[in-house]
Amino acid sequence: MSITPKHINRLLPLMAEKPVRNKGNLVYPPIKKTLMARPVDKFKTKKVQNEANALGLGPETNPVRTARSFKTFVRTSKERVTRLEKTIKGNETLLKACKGLTEVSGPLAPDGLADLITSTWSKQKHVISQLKNDIQELKESPKDSLIGHSDESIMGLARMMDVDTTPSQTSTMVSKMKVTFINLKDMVKVKEEKIQNLRDREKTKTKRIVELQNELDNLQTKNLDLALDLQEAQDKRQTADNRVFDFETKIRDLETDIEKKTCENEDLLQRYEEAGEVVLGLQTDLDETKQNNESLNLQIKDLQAREFKKDDHILTLEKDLANLNQMMNLDSKSEDDFMKSKLNQSALKLQKISFDQELKNLRSDGHQRDYYVLKLEQDIGNMQKEKDELYQEIQNSFSKDRKTNHREDELKQEIEELKEERIEQDLKLKDTISKADEEIFESKKRVSEVQVQKIELDSKLKVTYYSPFVESQKGVRS
């Protein structure tokens, strides 16, 4: 896992630089920023606020956001650990320098000696060496000429070490300073032990952070797999919904077609009923026509019989006329006979004219009768043809009805199959969604456990990180 100094300035704020202090003729440089004491309350409040802002955890969280925030927190924790290691190395260097300067030991090191170290022993080494040389020279060969200068040096050193400088003997102040130097060595040992313990804890925390990071990566991978499974299930559900929508559209179209076919069937049935009524009317007309035809046939037979009789009568009259003509030719010599024959001839002519007129009338009546019979036969043929067409149309409508009923049965069966398939797909989709919900619940549960572990680790890290500063502040206040 790569370490980036992204949140260092935000998580570990630095204090303002202290002004330069004047101690007589000596000018002491400012303390390093990394070793300066910080106000505990303000620093703690700001650090907690920065960590909360860095995690970005609100009242509503989800597994992905929590995992991402925890990963960021682990990365920033590693950065804080790196910064603490650098601070520990700087403190070790300072303690080694103090140990080399004092070379004393004692069990009574004050709690506020850390502040004393950070505020005193980080100054120039040649100043302290010069003070030590002056003290040693004063103890070995006290001289009146050096008393003022030594007293001034000892007083300055005592003020730097926060030793009481009330009017007292120089040996007393030197003894107090010696006790302070002796306690410094024991304090250095204690601080070294604390630093070693802190290192061990940091190693353990680093291992735990690595384990949590691996577990977090596994959870993130599993969340990604669950997200992919959920997306796949949603795609399948969308596909199933699309298919169901297509099936419903087809069902609606089929229902519309069925309604149209039903309307057509009703129209055909209505037309069939009307055709039946027409056929009944035509059948009645046909029966009447048959009766009229029979009566006409009887009349035709009667007329034919009368015509035969009239033909025989005409032949008889023609024979009589021929006989009269012969008689007229034979009796032409006699006037009386001629006049009689002429009268008979005129009478015969009138009779012949009447017979011709009657024959003509009979023949004209026969033509009218034949025309009427032909017309009736033609009407009967047309009605029979229309009846056959209506019967054929009725047969076609019956066949279409049978086909429509068969297609309707097929459509109903297909609709039932589609409904069963839809029910199966809904059941499969519900099972997939329930499994995905269970896996998401397990993932959330594990993420909550990781969050609890993270909070515990953070609290331990805060306690470990703040304990040296709290002790130093207590020592300063005491």
C-alpha positions in Angstrom: 0.0 0.0 0.0 1.5 3.3 -1.1 2.0 6.1 1.4 1.2 9.6 0.3 1.5 12.7 2.6 -2.0 13.8 1.8 -3.5 14.5 5.2 -0.3 15.0 7.2 -0.7 18.8 7.6 -4.4 18.4 8.3 -4.1 15.5 10.9 -0.9 16.8 12.7 -1.1 20.6 12.9 2.1 22.5 14.0 2.2 25.1 16.8 3.4 28.6 16.3 7.1 29.4 16.8 8.0 30.7 20.2 9.9 34.0 20.4 13.7 34.1 21.0 14.6 34.4 24.7 17.5 36.4 26.0 19.6 35.0 28.9 22.1 37.6 29.7 24.6 37.9 26.9 23.6 34.5 25.4 21.0 34.2 22.6 19.2 30.9 22.5 17.8 29.7 19.2 14.1 28.7 18.9 13.0 25.1 19.5 12.4 22.7 16.5 8.8 22.6 15.4 8.5 18.8 15.6 9.6 18.8 19.2 7.5 21.7 20.6 4.8 21.0 23.1 1.2 21.3 22.0 -2.0 22.2 23.9 -3.6 18.9 24.6 -7.3 19.9 24.5 -7.1 22.0 21.3 -4.9 19.5 19.5 -7.1 16.5 20.5 -10.3 18.3 19.5 -8.8 19.4 16.1 -7.4 15.9 15.5 -10.7 14.2 16.2 -12.5 16.7 14.0 -10.0 16.1 11.2 -10.3 12.4 11.4 -14.1 12.6 11.3 -13.9 14.8 8.2 -11.3 12.5 6.6 -13.6 9.4 7.1 -16.6 11.3 5.9 -19.0 9.0 7.8 -22.5 10.5 8.1 -25.7 9.2 9.7 -26.4 7.3 6.4 -23.6 5.0 5.2 -23.4 2.0 2.9 -20.8 -0.8 2.7 -18.9 0.7 -0.3 -18.6 4.1 1.2 -17.6 2.7 4.6 -14.9 0.5 3.0 -13.6 3.4 1.0 -13.5 5.7 4.0 -11.8 3.0 6.1 -9.2 2.4 3.4 -8.5 6.1 3.4 -8.3 6.1 7.2 -5.8 3.2 7.2 -3.6 5.0 4.7 -3.6 8.2 6.8 -3.0 6.0 9.9 0.1 4.6 8.2 1.2 8.2 7.4 0.7 9.1 11.1 2.7 6.1 12.1 5.5 7.2 9.8 5.5 10.7 11.3 5.5 9.3 14.8 8.5 7.1 13.9 10.3 10.3 12.7 9.4 12.1 15.9 10.6 9.1 18.0 13.9 9.1 16.1 14.3 12.8 16.8 13.5 12.3 20.5 16.0 9.4 20.7 18.7 11.7 19.2 17.9 14.4 21.7 17.9 11.9 24.6 21.3 10.5 23.5 22.7 14.0 23.4 21.3 14.7 26.9 22.7 11.4 28.2 26.1 12.3 26.8 26.0 15.7 28.5 24.9 14.5 31.9 26.3 11.1 32.4 24.3 10.8 35.7 21.5 8.5 36.9 18.8 8.6 39.5 15.3 7.3 40.3 13.7 10.7 41.0 13.3 12.1 37.5 10.4 14.6 37.4 7.4 14.1 35.1 7.9 17.5 33.4 11.5 16.6 32.4 10.4 16.0 28.8 9.5 19.7 28.5 12.8 20.5 30.2 14.6 18.4 27.6 12.8 19.9 24.7 13.3 23.4 26.0 16.8 23.3 27.4 19.0 20.5 26.0 18.3 21.2 22.4 20.3 24.4 22.7 23.9 24.9 21.7 26.3 22.3 23.1 29.2 24.6 23.5 27.2 26.8 25.9 26.5 23.8 28.2 30.1 22.6 27.9 31.4 26.0 28.8 29.1 26.1 31.9 30.3 22.6 33.0 33.9 23.7 32.6 33.2 26.8 34.7 31.5 24.7 37.4 34.4 22.2 37.5 37.0 25.0 37.6 35.1 26.6 40.5 34.9 23.4 42.5 38.6 22.6 42.0 40.2 26.0 42.6 37.9 28.7 43.8 39.3 32.2 43.3 38.0 35.6 44.3 38.6 36.9 40.8 36.3 34.2 39.3 33.6 34.3 41.9 31.5 36.9 40.2 31.8 35.3 36.8 31.1 31.8 38.1 28.2 33.0 40.2 26.7 34.6 37.2 27.2 31.5 35.1 25.8 29.2 37.8 22.8 31.5 38.3 22.1 31.5 34.5 22.4 27.7 34.4 20.1 27.4 37.4 17.5 29.7 35.8 17.7 27.6 32.7 17.1 24.4 34.7 14.3 26.0 36.7 16.2 25.6 40.0 15.4 27.9 42.9 17.8 30.9 42.8 16.9 32.5 46.1 19.8 33.8 48.2 21.7 30.6 49.1 25.2 29.2 48.8 26.6 28.2 45.4 27.2 24.6 46.6 23.5 24.2 47.4 22.5 25.3 43.9 25.2 23.1 42.4 23.9 20.1 44.5 20.4 20.8 43.2 21.7 21.0 39.7 23.6 17.7 40.2 20.5 16.0 41.4 18.7 17.3 38.4 21.4 15.9 36.1 21.3 12.6 38.0 17.6 12.3 37.6 17.9 13.1 33.9 19.7 9.7 33.2 16.9 7.7 34.8 14.3 9.7 33.0 16.2 9.0 29.7 16.0 5.2 30.5 12.3 5.4 31.3 11.7 7.4 28.1 13.7 4.8 26.1 11.6 2.0 27.6 8.4 3.9 26.7 9.8 4.6 23.2 10.6 0.8 22.8 7.1 -0.1 24.0 5.6 2.5 21.6 7.6 0.9 18.8 6.4 -2.5 19.7 2.8 -1.3 19.8 3.3 0.5 16.5 4.6 -2.7 14.9 1.6 -4.6 16.3 -0.7 -1.9 15.0 1.0 -2.0 11.7 0.5 -5.7 11.4 -3.1 -5.3 12.4 -3.5 -2.5 9.9 -2.1 -4.8 7.2 -4.5 -7.5 8.2 -7.4 -5.1 8.2 -6.3 -3.8 4.9 -6.2 -7.3 3.4 -9.6 -8.0 4.9 -10.9 -4.7 3.6 -9.6 -5.6 0.1 -11.3 -9.0 0.4 -14.5 -7.3 1.5 -14.2 -4.7 -1.3 -13.6 -7.5 -3.8 -16.6 -9.4 -2.5 -18.7 -6.2 -2.6 -17.6 -5.8 -6.2 -18.6 -9.4 -7.0 -21.9 -8.8 -5.2 -22.4 -5.6 -7.2 -21.7 -7.5 -10.4 -24.1 -10.3 -9.4 -26.7 -7.7 -8.5 -26.2 -6.0 -11.8 -26.5 -9.3 -13.6 -29.6 -10.1 -11.7 -31.0 -6.7 -12.5 -30.2 -7.2 -16.2 -31.9 -10.6 -16.1 -34.9 -9.1 -14.4 -34.9 -6.3 -17.0 -34.7 -8.9 -19.8 -37.5 -10.9 -18.1 -39.6 -7.7 -17.8 -39.0 -6.9 -21.4 -40.0 -10.3 -22.4 -43.1 -10.1 -20.2 -43.9 -6.8 -21.7 -43.5 -8.3 -25.2 -45.7 -11.2 -24.2 -48.3 -8.9 -22.8 -48.2 -6.8 -26.0 -48.6 -10.0 -28.1 -51.5 -11.1 -25.8 -53.2 -7.7 -26.2 -52.7 -7.9 -30.0 -54.1 -11.4 -29.9 -57.0 -10.4 -27.8 -57.7 -7.5 -30.3 -57.5 -10.0 -33.2 -59.8 -12.3 -31.3 -62.3 -9.4 -30.7 -62.1 -8.5 -34.4 -62.6 -12.2 -35.4 -65.5 -12.3 -33.0 -67.1 -9.2 -34.5 -66.5 -10.7 -38.0 -68.1 -14.0 -36.8 -71.0 -12.1 -35.4 -71.4 -10.2 -38.7 -71.1 -13.5 -40.6 -73.7 -15.1 -38.4 -76.0 -12.1 -38.8 -75.5 -12.3 -42.6 -76.0 -16.0 -42.4 -79.3 -15.4 -40.6 -80.3 -12.8 -43.1 -79.2 -15.2 -45.9 -81.3 -17.9 -44.3 -84.3 -15.5 -44.2 -83.6 -14.7 -47.9 -83.3 -18.4 -48.7 -86.6 -19.0 -47.0 -88.2 -16.2 -49.0 -86.6 -17.6 -52.2 -87.8 -21.1 -51.2 -91.3 -19.7 -50.8 -91.1 -17.8 -54.1 -89.7 -21.0 -55.7 -92.6 -23.0 -54.3 -95.0 -20.4 -55.6 -93.2 -20.4 -58.9 -93.4 -24.1 -59.1 -97.2 -23.9 -58.4 -97.5 -21.2 -61.1 -95.4 -23.3 -63.4 -97.6 -26.3 -62.8 -100.7 -24.2 -63.5 -99.1 -22.7 -66.6 -98.2 -26.2 -67.8 -101.8 -27.2 -67.3 -102.9 -24.1 -69.2 -100.3 -24.8 -71.9 -101.5 -28.3 -72.3 -105.1 -27.0 -72.5 -104.1 -24.4 -75.1 -102.2 -27.0 -77.0 -105.2 -29.2 -77.0 -107.4 -26.3 -78.1 -104.9 -25.4 -80.8 -105.0 -28.9 -82.1 -108.7 -28.7 -82.2 -108.6 -25.3 -83.9 -106.1 -26.7 -86.5 -108.5 -29.5 -87.3 -111.3 -27.0 -87.6 -109.2 -24.8 -89.9 -108.4 -27.8 -92.1 -112.1 -28.6 -92.3 -112.9 -25.0 -93.2 -110.1 -25.0 -95.8 -111.6 -28.2 -97.3 -115.0 -26.7 -97.4 -113.5 -23.6 -99.0 -111.9 -25.7 -101.6 -115.2 -27.5 -102.3 -116.9 -24.1 -102.5 -114.4 -22.9 -105.0 -114.9 -26.0 -107.1 -118.6 -25.5 -106.8 -118.2 -21.9 -107.8 -116.2 -22.9 -110.8 -118.7 -25.5 -111.8 -121.8 -23.3 -111.3 -120.3 -20.2 -112.9 -122.6 -20.7 -115.9 -125.7 -20.2 -113.9 -126.2 -16.6 -112.7 -128.4 -17.7 -109.9 -125.9 -20.3 -108.9 -123.2 -17.7 -109.4 -124.9 -15.2 -107.1 -125.5 -17.9 -104.5 -122.0 -19.0 -104.8 -120.8 -15.4 -104.6 -122.8 -14.9 -101.5 -121.5 -18.2 -100.1 -118.0 -17.2 -101.2 -118.3 -13.9 -99.4 -119.7 -15.7 -96.3 -116.9 -18.2 -96.6 -114.4 -15.3 -96.9 -115.7 -13.7 -93.8 -115.6 -17.0 -92.0 -112.1 -17.6 -93.3 -111.1 -14.1 -92.1 -112.5 -14.8 -88.7 -110.7 -18.2 -88.6 -107.4 -16.5 -89.6 -107.9 -13.9 -86.9 -108.6 -16.6 -84.3 -105.6 -18.6 -85.5 -103.5 -15.4 -85.3 -104.8 -14.7 -81.8 -104.0 -18.3 -80.7 -100.5 -18.1 -82.1 -99.8 -14.7 -80.4 -101.1 -16.1 -77.1 -98.7 -19.0 -77.5 -95.7 -16.7 -78.0 -96.6 -14.7 -74.9 -97.0 -17.9 -72.9 -93.6 -19.2 -74.1 -92.0 -15.8 -73.2 -93.6 -15.8 -69.8 -92.5 -19.4 -69.2 -88.9 -18.6 -70.3 -88.8 -15.6 -68.0 -90.0 -17.7 -65.1 -87.5 -20.4 -65.8 -84.7 -17.7 -66.0 -85.8 -16.2 -62.7 -85.9 -19.6 -61.1 -82.3 -20.3 -62.4 -81.1 -17.0 -61.1 -82.6 -17.6 -57.7 -81.1 -21.1 -57.6 -77.7 -19.7 -58.5 -78.0 -17.0 -55.8 -79.1 -19.7 -53.4 -76.0 -21.8 -54.3 -73.7 -18.7 -53.8 -75.2 -18.0 -50.4 -74.8 -21.6 -49.4 -71.2 -21.5 -50.5 -70.6 -18.3 -48.5 -72.2 -19.8 -45.5 -69.9 -22.9 -45.8 -66.9 -20.6 -46.1 -67.9 -18.6 -43.0 -68.3 -21.9 -41.1 -64.8 -23.0 -42.2 -63.4 -19.6 -41.1 -65.1 -19.9 -37.8 -63.6 -23.3 -37.3 -60.1 -21.9 -38.2 -60.6 -18.9 -35.9 -61.7 -21.2 -33.0 -58.6 -23.4 -33.6 -56.3 -20.3 -33.7 -58.0 -19.0 -30.5 -57.3 -22.3 -28.7 -53.7 -22.1 -29.9 -53.4 -18.5 -28.6 -54.9 -19.4 -25.3 -52.5 -22.3 -24.9 -49.5 -20.1 -25.8 -50.7 -17.4 -23.3 -50.9 -20.1 -20.6 -47.3 -21.2 -21.4 -46.1 -17.6 -21.3 -47.7 -17.1 -18.0 -46.1 -20.2 -16.6 -42.7 -19.1 -17.9 -43.2 -15.7 -16.4 -44.0 -17.2 -13.0 -40.9 -19.3 -13.2 -38.7 -16.3 -14.1 -40.2 -14.3 -11.2 -39.4 -17.1 -8.8 -35.8 -17.4 -10.0 -35.4 -13.6 -9.9 -36.8 -13.5 -6.3 -34.3 -16.2 -5.3 -31.4 -14.3 -6.9 -32.4 -11.1 -5.2 -32.8 -12.8 -1.8 -29.4 -14.3 -2.1 -27.9 -11.0 -3.1 -29.6 -9.3 -0.1 -28.2 -12.0 2.2 -24.7 -11.5 0.9 -25.1 -7.7 1.2 -26.3 -8.1 4.8 -23.3 -10.3 5.6 -21.0 -7.8 4.0 -22.5 -4.9 6.0 -22.2 -7.0 9.1 -18.5 -7.6 8.5 -17.9 -4.0 7.6 -19.6 -3.0 10.9 -17.2 -5.4 12.7 -14.2 -3.9 10.9 -15.5 -0.4 11.9 -15.7 -1.5 15.5 -12.1 -2.8 15.3 -11.0 0.3 13.6 -12.6 2.5 16.4 -10.8 0.4 19.0 -7.5 0.6 17.2 -8.0 4.4 16.7 -8.7 4.8 20.5 -5.6 2.8 21.4 -3.6 4.8 18.9 -4.9 8.0 20.4 -4.1 6.9 23.9 -0.6 5.8 22.9 0.0 9.0 20.9 -1.3 11.4 23.5 0.0 9.8 26.7 3.6 11.3 26.4 2.2 14.8 25.9 -0.3 14.4 28.8 2.4 13.2 31.1 4.6 16.1 30.0 1.8 18.6 30.6 1.1 17.2 34.0 4.8 17.5 34.9 4.9 21.1 33.7 1.8 22.0 35.7 3.0 20.2 38.8 
